[in-house]
Amino acid sequence: MQTRSDIIDLHRKHNFFPWTAQDAVGDPIVMARAKGVEFWDVDGKRYLDFSSQLMNMNIGHGHPKVIEAIKEQAESLAFCYPQYATEVKGRAAEKLASLAPGDLNKVLWTLGGSESIENAVKMARMYTGRSKIVTRYRSYHGASLGSSSMSGDPRRLPHEPGIPGIVRVHDPYAYRCPFGYAPEGNLDAYVNHVIQTIEFEGPETVAAILMESVTGSSGLIIPPQGYWQAIAEYARSKGILIIADEVMAGFGRTGKMFAIEHYDVVPDLMVVAKGLTCGYIPLGAVIARDHVARFFDKNMLSCGLTYNGHPVGCAAALATMQVYSDENLVENSRVQGDRMAAHLNRLKDKHKSVGDVRSIGLFGVIECVKDRTTREPMAPWNAKASEMGAMSKVAARLKERGLSTFVRWNWVFTVPPLCITDADLDEGIAIIDEALNLADEGYTG
Ligand SMILES: Cc1ncc(COP(=O)(O)O)c(C=O)c1O
């Protein structure tokens, strides 16, 4: 059995750590086993998983039904040529279509979020014969070259100019709104800005508007009611497709099966990954409405992957999708989400460094500021590790106290698995509450 430091040494020699200079990798957790909302490192230290790993482990760790489905499928048929049919691929697509809103009925399988985004955009370009894609600045759609170009997040910057034809617009981010602060948001300004940008670009050149239904890692931004509806209505009037990115927000995360359902909009294409299999096996998908699917009846679908509709991935997806309903996880996301929102508001009242809290279902964030009046963030946007200031101390304290979550710049995310109980949620919030004292020490207002 290798020790913790042996394992880290092996990693330093032979594995790249993503999104970091390799010398900046501090002291990674060496994970050994996991169950439900908890995991343990090789030395037996327990952590509460408050980010569902990378916001994907919605059903929780170590679910026996998903593990069994994977074993059974691997034993009977581990792989199949993508143009052959299998029962499991048919049933997984049928199940996904039954969960997706409206007539989102036909599925193209991929291996994750980035590939799904790339394929959705290819489909939109083929369907419309147009090239431009409108996306938002505070967005992340993936790390492959195309999907990173479609993101607004600074993770794209080292890869500029990326692929051509991407037009970015501002976000419906009330707390840091380019159109001035209004607690309830600036609905008309947000929508008119998108419409005006497209009018200047030439709507007849725009294939699709690609947006996260509720924005995740770029700040947990929840569009106000009316936003998606108005944008979808405009898009339809101009023959522009709507692509909803549900990679992070989908599968119960927001208290509905898909976040776009909060807005009663059926996108032309919907992109899913993460919670589809919760990482038990990598899998993603693009789901198309009937009118888009019909286009490819006579036109070649110029998309494909060796691992399209991977049988073991589809078996994992089928079992995972069943777990959501068997265990009422979407309902639990709503119920625990209400409890989490109350906790977050209490933290905001208690800690001067908490400028804003936002959540929908079990999708939450705490935004830390140096000054509540100026809203200067506790760590700047796109902060380097050396610029994280008090936020580094918060992150270190959370880890020390056994709470694993995503601390990015001035945001602390609260995104636990949907199977979380009252006791686990309360325990995690109590740890965050204590760690926020360190953010308060960095308050200068
Ligand atoms: C909203 C969103 N879209 C797409 C992606 C890319 O997914 P993947 O990392 O599986 O390629 C992510 C990943 O975090 C995401 O959050």
The ligand as an SDF file (V2000), in Angstrom:
LIG
                    3D

 16 16  0  0  0  0  0  0  0  0999 V2000
  -21.9450   24.5150  -17.9200 C   0  0  0  0  0  0  0  0  0  0  0  0
  -20.8590   23.6110  -18.4040 C   0  0  0  0  0  0  0  0  0  0  0  0
  -20.8080   23.2720  -19.7010 N   0  0  0  0  0  0  0  0  0  0  0  0
  -19.8570   22.4550  -20.1840 C   0  0  0  0  0  0  0  0  0  0  0  0
  -18.8770   21.9500  -19.3670 C   0  0  0  0  0  0  0  0  0  0  0  0
  -17.8040   21.0490  -19.9170 C   0  0  0  0  0  0  0  0  0  0  0  0
  -18.0180   19.7450  -19.4830 O   0  0  0  0  0  0  0  0  0  0  0  0
  -16.8210   18.6940  -19.4500 P   0  0  0  0  0  0  0  0  0  0  0  0
  -15.8480   19.1440  -18.4370 O   0  0  0  0  0  0  0  0  0  0  0  0
  -17.5320   17.3990  -19.1030 O   0  0  0  0  0  0  0  0  0  0  0  0
  -16.2510   18.6120  -20.8310 O   0  0  0  0  0  0  0  0  0  0  0  0
  -18.8900   22.2610  -18.0080 C   0  0  0  0  0  0  0  0  0  0  0  0
  -17.8590   21.7350  -17.0940 C   0  0  0  0  0  0  0  0  0  0  0  0
  -17.7330   22.1100  -15.9570 O   0  0  0  0  0  0  0  0  0  0  0  0
  -19.9040   23.1260  -17.5150 C   0  0  0  0  0  0  0  0  0  0  0  0
  -19.9530   23.4940  -16.2330 O   0  0  0  0  0  0  0  0  0  0  0  0
  1  2  1  0
  2  3  1  0
  2 15  2  0
  3  4  2  0
  4  5  1  0
  5  6  1  0
  5 12  2  0
  6  7  1  0
  7  8  1  0
  8  9  2  0
  8 10  1  0
  8 11  1  0
 12 13  1  0
 12 15  1  0
 13 14  2  0
 15 16  1  0
M  END
$$$$
